[in-house]
Every structure is written in structure tokens, then in C-alpha cells.
Amino acid sequence: MEFIDLDTQYRKYQKEIDKKMKAVLEHGQYIMGPEIDELEAILAEYVGVKHCITVASGTDSLEIALRALDIGSGDEVITVPFSWISTAEVISAVGAKPVFIDIEPDTYNMDPNLLEGAITENTKAIMPVSLFGQMPDLERINQIADKHNIAVIEDAAQSFGATRNGKRSCGASLIASTSFFPAKPLGCYGDGGALFTNDDELAETMKAIRSHGGIKRHYHTHIGMNGRFDTLQAAVILGKWAGFEDEVKSRNQIGARYTELLNDHVITPVVDKGNTHVYAQYTIRVAEEKRDEIVSSMKDAGVPVGIYYPKCFHEQPVFQYLGYEYGDFPESEKASREVLSLPMHPFLSEEDQDIVVEKLIESLAI
């Protein structure tokens, strides 16, 4: 059994993926080839924004967003301590200070009730994470940000395809970032990511930064980076694209079925009012003292499971300089000790899902 089944996905779309990749091999424009423009136009239309800028990775996309906003030394960016390291890493990488606030215990997303208390005169951006596949309360976050003239960057690495009150993830903030890492809801076969905005000036700045600081060759307006998306990887996504909405529907159905089968046994994901969920991970909660035993039992039974994420940012050695202590973010800390992610992908059969559920219930009884 696969935790995320990319083999089945490739076989399903193999003809179209191979055709798109062959076209790149034939025209030879491996860097910024025509597939880049084609994909960006498709994704911008899907999200409902004016601009999509593809980049080399989800991490690069976050860093480019911060740099486009001219965020650096002396500035602060508010985010959560429970996510993949990239979210906080890029803030430090541009010379700014990460400021953490706790999460909601049910959605694992930023708790907007804590936001204003963390804002200072140095706060230049808020970076909420759409964790595990659903969006946070961006209406409230945007409202608070607007009041204080602060930019909002949605870290939507795990939520592409999700919606909140009819707005798509990546289309509900000043800038949004997503990832095309192979395991994501919309993945390529390497690293990749994208930025989204309705702001023309920010779009031009982000395009320049991703390509050594210039839109035109040999004319550099910004300190940039080599952050371009590979044409071959764009071809992979174009080859998959026709099936993406069906995959989103499958993720919703599989997630809902897991919840129905497991509601009486573990804490299952809560889908916030107005949200749809793409279940980049289907994440449950179990007792902290039993989690290691459950993981071992599941793996012994041939069922792969994952833990996203076993330690919060403020517990990592690299962020000790911020001065946070264990106990400062109780909901994030509790989640990090209790979460457990089950096999989840659009091609998970009911038979395999039943096996996962059966083995989990057996493991809980140990």
C-alpha cells in the first residue's frame, strides 16, 4: 500500500504527460519555454487572479513574496509554529524576524483571535498556512491586516484546489504561494511552486526576482535569484491538469469516508464552515502516549503512516534565538505530539481504505 500513490497517477495520465514532455524535448526550450506561459495562464484563471508566476519550489515562492514586499532586517512576519520548516525559514532567510502565534485546535490553522496581540510597529506581513488542505479564516485575517496596513501571504503549499466561501485557495490574499512538490495535491515530478496575485506591480517584481532580478535579459532591476520553474515540470502538470478537478472530488470523498469510519475511534479532521478540504494529508489525533506504538503497529501491518510535524518551530535549534519556550504555544505543541496522517491520495480504493481503518482500530486497542 502506498502512502501517496504517484505510480497509479502517472499511469492514468501517462499518454498526455509523455506527449507534453516530448514536445519540450523537441523544441528544446528547457528554461522558460512556452509551457511556462501556458501553465501560468491556466492556473491564474483557475484561481481567479490576474497573475500566476511559476517558480522553482514552494520555498522559493515564499522567499520571493517576502522580497517583493521589501521585507528584511528589522521587520517582523507573523506566522504559526506548526508547519513545515519553509514557512519560518524564509522569514529568517530575508533577514526578518519570525513571530509565532498559536493555532486553532480543530483546523490546525492560525487562530485569528491571537493576531492583533502579536502586531507591532515592525510587523510587515502575516503568513497564515493552509495546513493539511484547508484554508484558514482569511476574511478575519485580511480584515485585521488591512486595519494595520500589513500584507497577507497565504502559504497554500498544501491546499491548492481548496475553497473558502467560494474563493479558491491562492486567490484570497494579496499574495499566495503554493508548492508543486510531487506529494502535493497538484504536483510535478520534481520541485516547483507558484505565486499568485492581483497586484500588477508585485507580479512584475516577483517575475524579476525569480530570474536574477530582471524581466529583460542583461537588465537587472532587483537583487534576484535563480528561481525559475523548469519547462519539463510545467509539461508534467499540463499533462495532469485535465484530471485535477476529478482528483479534488476524490480527495473530498475519500476524506469524508475516512471521517465516517473513524469518528467514533479517533479525533478526525474538522472542515471549517464554508470550507472545502483537499486533504493533502488526512490527519487524525491520537493519545500522545500511544502514538509511537500505533505508528509501529501500523507499519508492521504494512500500512504506511506519517507524522506532520513532530516538533514545532520554537523547539528547533535554529530558532532558539527567538527566545520562545515550550509551553508558549500549547495548541501547536499538543498537536505536534498527537497528529498522525493516514494514506491519502485520489486513487485510494475503498478496499485499501477499509484495511487502513481496520489496522488503525486494532492498533488503538493494543
C-alpha positions in Angstrom: 0.0 0.0 0.0 1.3 3.5 -0.9 1.0 6.5 1.4 0.7 8.7 -1.7 0.3 6.7 -5.0 2.2 8.6 -7.7 2.6 5.4 -9.8 -1.1 5.0 -10.4 -1.4 8.7 -11.1 1.3 8.6 -13.8 -0.2 5.5 -15.5 -3.6 7.3 -15.6 -2.2 10.3 -17.4 0.9 8.8 -19.0 -0.1 9.4 -22.6 -0.7 13.1 -22.1 2.3 13.6 -19.8 4.6 11.9 -22.2 3.2 13.9 -25.1 3.7 17.2 -23.3 7.2 16.3 -22.2 8.2 15.1 -25.7 7.1 18.4 -27.1 9.6 20.1 -24.7 12.4 17.7 -25.7 11.6 18.5 -29.4 11.6 22.3 -29.1 14.5 22.4 -26.6 13.4 25.5 -24.7 14.1 23.9 -21.3 14.2 27.2 -19.4 11.1 29.5 -19.6 9.7 27.6 -22.6 6.2 28.2 -23.9 4.7 25.7 -21.5 5.5 28.1 -18.6 3.3 30.8 -20.1 0.6 28.2 -20.9 0.5 26.8 -17.4 0.6 30.2 -15.7 -2.4 31.3 -17.7 -4.4 28.2 -16.8 -3.6 28.4 -13.1 -4.3 32.1 -12.8 -7.7 31.6 -14.5 -8.5 28.6 -12.2 -7.6 30.5 -9.0 -9.4 33.6 -10.2 -6.5 36.1 -10.1 -4.7 38.2 -12.8 -1.2 36.8 -12.3 0.5 33.4 -11.7 4.2 33.3 -11.5 5.7 29.8 -11.5 9.0 29.3 -9.6 11.5 26.6 -8.7 10.0 25.5 -5.4 7.4 26.3 -2.8 10.1 27.5 -0.6 11.4 29.9 -3.3 7.9 31.2 -3.8 7.6 32.3 -0.2 11.0 33.9 -0.2 10.3 35.7 -3.4 7.0 37.0 -2.0 8.8 38.4 1.1 11.5 40.0 -1.0 8.9 41.5 -3.4 7.4 43.3 -0.4 10.8 44.6 0.5 10.8 42.7 3.9 14.2 42.4 5.5 16.3 43.3 8.6 14.3 44.9 11.4 10.9 43.7 10.1 8.6 41.1 11.6 6.4 38.5 9.9 3.7 36.7 11.9 3.1 33.0 11.2 2.4 29.8 13.1 4.9 27.5 14.8 3.2 24.3 13.5 4.0 23.7 9.8 6.9 22.6 7.5 10.1 24.5 8.2 9.9 26.5 5.0 7.3 28.8 6.4 9.5 30.2 9.1 12.8 29.5 7.3 12.2 32.0 4.6 11.4 34.8 7.0 14.8 34.4 8.6 16.4 34.0 5.2 15.4 37.5 4.2 16.7 38.9 7.5 13.3 39.4 9.1 12.1 38.0 12.5 9.5 35.3 12.6 6.8 36.0 15.2 4.6 33.0 16.1 1.0 32.8 17.3 -0.8 29.6 18.1 -3.2 27.6 16.0 -6.9 26.6 16.3 -7.0 23.1 17.8 -9.6 21.8 15.4 -8.4 23.1 12.0 -4.6 23.4 12.8 -4.7 26.9 11.1 -3.8 30.3 12.5 -6.0 31.5 15.3 -7.1 35.0 14.3 -8.1 35.8 17.8 -4.4 35.9 18.7 -3.3 38.0 15.7 -3.7 41.6 16.9 -1.9 40.9 20.1 1.2 40.0 18.1 1.3 43.0 15.8 3.9 45.7 16.4 5.2 48.7 14.5 7.7 46.3 12.9 5.1 43.8 11.6 5.2 43.9 7.8 3.4 40.7 6.8 1.2 37.9 8.1 1.8 34.4 6.7 -1.1 32.1 7.5 -0.7 28.4 6.5 -3.5 26.5 4.9 -2.4 23.3 6.7 -3.2 19.8 5.6 -5.5 21.1 2.8 -8.0 23.7 4.0 -7.8 27.5 4.2 -7.8 29.5 7.5 -10.2 32.3 8.3 -8.7 34.6 5.7 -11.6 37.0 5.9 -10.7 37.9 9.5 -7.0 37.8 8.9 -7.3 40.1 5.9 -9.6 42.5 7.9 -7.0 42.8 10.7 -4.2 43.1 8.2 -6.0 45.9 6.3 -6.6 47.8 9.6 -2.9 47.8 10.3 -1.7 48.2 6.6 0.0 44.8 6.7 0.4 42.4 3.7 -1.0 38.9 3.8 0.7 35.9 2.2 -1.2 32.7 2.1 1.1 29.7 2.4 -1.0 27.4 0.4 1.6 24.7 -0.3 -0.9 22.0 0.8 -4.3 23.5 -0.2 -4.3 24.1 -4.0 -7.8 23.2 -5.1 -9.5 24.0 -1.8 -12.1 26.8 -1.4 -13.4 29.1 1.4 -16.8 30.7 0.9 -16.5 30.3 -2.8 -12.9 31.7 -3.1 -10.2 29.4 -4.2 -7.0 28.9 -2.2 -4.3 31.2 -3.6 -7.0 33.8 -4.6 -8.0 35.2 -1.2 -5.0 37.4 -0.2 -2.5 40.0 -1.5 -0.1 37.2 -2.4 -0.4 33.5 -2.2 2.2 30.7 -2.6 1.8 27.1 -3.5 4.1 24.1 -4.0 4.2 21.5 -6.8 6.3 19.0 -4.8 5.3 15.6 -6.1 3.2 14.7 -3.0 1.1 17.9 -3.1 -2.5 17.9 -4.4 -1.2 19.3 -7.7 2.4 18.0 -8.0 5.1 17.8 -10.7 7.9 15.2 -10.8 10.5 17.4 -9.1 10.5 20.7 -7.2 8.3 23.5 -8.2 5.9 26.2 -7.0 3.9 29.3 -7.9 2.9 32.7 -6.7 -0.5 34.4 -7.3 -1.6 38.0 -7.0 -3.9 40.6 -8.5 -1.3 43.3 -8.0 0.4 44.2 -11.3 3.4 45.8 -9.7 4.0 43.0 -7.3 3.7 40.5 -10.2 6.4 42.3 -12.2 8.6 42.4 -9.2 8.2 38.7 -8.4 8.9 37.8 -12.0 12.1 39.8 -11.9 13.3 38.3 -8.6 12.7 34.7 -9.9 15.0 35.4 -12.8 18.1 37.1 -11.4 16.4 40.4 -10.8 15.3 41.2 -14.3 12.4 40.9 -16.7 14.7 41.7 -19.7 17.9 39.9 -20.3 21.0 41.8 -19.1 18.9 44.5 -17.4 18.6 43.9 -13.6 16.2 46.0 -11.5 16.3 43.9 -8.3 18.7 41.6 -6.5 17.2 38.3 -7.7 17.7 34.6 -7.6 17.7 31.6 -9.9 14.1 30.7 -9.1 12.7 29.7 -12.5 10.4 26.7 -13.0 11.6 24.0 -15.4 9.7 23.7 -18.6 9.7 19.9 -18.4 8.0 20.2 -15.0 5.4 22.6 -16.4 4.7 19.9 -19.1 4.1 17.3 -16.4 1.5 19.5 -14.7 -0.1 20.3 -18.0 -0.3 16.6 -18.7 -2.1 16.0 -15.4 -4.3 19.1 -15.5 -7.4 17.7 -17.2 -7.8 15.3 -14.2 -7.2 17.7 -11.4 -10.8 18.6 -10.6 -11.7 14.9 -10.5 -8.8 14.3 -8.1 -10.1 17.1 -5.9 -13.5 15.5 -5.8 -12.0 12.1 -5.0 -10.0 13.6 -2.1 -13.1 15.1 -0.7 -15.0 11.8 -0.9 -12.1 9.7 0.5 -11.6 12.2 3.3 -15.3 12.2 4.2 -15.4 8.4 4.1 -12.4 8.2 6.5 -14.2 10.5 8.9 -17.4 8.5 8.8 -15.5 5.3 9.5 -13.2 6.8 12.2 -15.3 9.3 14.0 -16.1 7.0 17.0 -12.4 6.0 17.4 -10.1 9.0 17.0 -10.3 12.8 16.6 -10.9 13.3 12.9 -10.3 16.4 10.8 -12.8 19.3 11.2 -13.8 21.1 8.0 -14.4 24.7 8.9 -17.7 26.3 7.9 -17.6 27.5 4.3 -14.5 25.4 3.5 -13.7 22.6 1.2 -10.8 20.4 2.0 -8.3 18.7 -0.4 -6.7 16.5 2.3 -3.1 16.9 1.3 -2.8 14.8 4.4 -5.7 13.1 6.2 -4.6 13.8 9.7 -6.1 12.4 12.9 -5.3 12.8 16.5 -4.4 10.0 18.9 -3.2 10.0 22.5 0.3 11.3 22.8 1.5 8.3 24.9 0.2 5.8 22.4 1.3 7.4 19.1 4.7 5.7 18.7 3.1 2.4 19.5 0.3 3.0 16.9 2.8 4.0 14.3 4.9 0.9 14.9 1.9 -1.4 14.8 0.5 0.2 11.6 3.9 -0.1 9.8 4.2 -3.7 11.0 0.8 -4.4 9.4 2.0 -2.9 6.1 0.1 0.4 6.4 2.3 3.5 5.9 1.6 6.5 8.1 3.3 9.8 8.7 3.7 12.5 11.3 3.3 16.1 10.2 5.0 17.6 12.3 6.7 16.1 15.4 8.3 19.3 16.6 7.2 22.9 16.5 9.4 25.7 15.1 10.2 27.2 18.5 11.5 23.8 19.6 14.0 23.6 16.7 17.6 24.6 17.5 17.7 27.1 14.6 15.0 29.2 16.2 16.2 29.2 19.8 17.5 32.8 19.4 13.8 34.0 19.3 13.5 33.3 23.0 10.4 31.2 22.9 9.9 28.4 25.4 8.0 25.1 25.5 4.5 26.0 26.7 4.3 29.2 24.8 2.1 27.7 22.1 0.1 24.9 23.8 -2.2 24.0 20.9 0.6 23.7 18.4 2.7 21.7 20.9 -0.2 19.4 21.7 -1.0 18.8 18.0 2.7 18.0 17.3 2.5 15.2 19.9 -0.8 13.8 18.8 -1.2 14.1 15.0 -1.0 11.1 12.7 -1.5 11.1 9.0 -3.0 8.1 7.1 -2.6 7.0 3.5 -4.3 9.6 1.3 -4.4 10.1 -2.4 -7.1 10.3 -5.1 -6.7 6.7 -6.1 -7.1 5.1 -2.7 -9.6 2.2 -3.1 -12.3 1.5 -0.6 -10.7 -1.9 0.0 -7.4 -0.3 1.0 -9.2 2.3 3.0 -11.0 -0.4 4.9 -7.7 -2.1 5.6 -6.2 1.2 6.9 -9.2 1.7 9.2 -9.2 -1.9 10.4 -5.5 -1.8 11.3 -5.8 1.5 13.0 -8.7 0.4 15.2 -6.7 -2.8 16.0 -3.6 -0.6 16.9 -5.7 1.6 19.1 -6.7 -1.4 21.2 -3.2 -2.5 21.9 
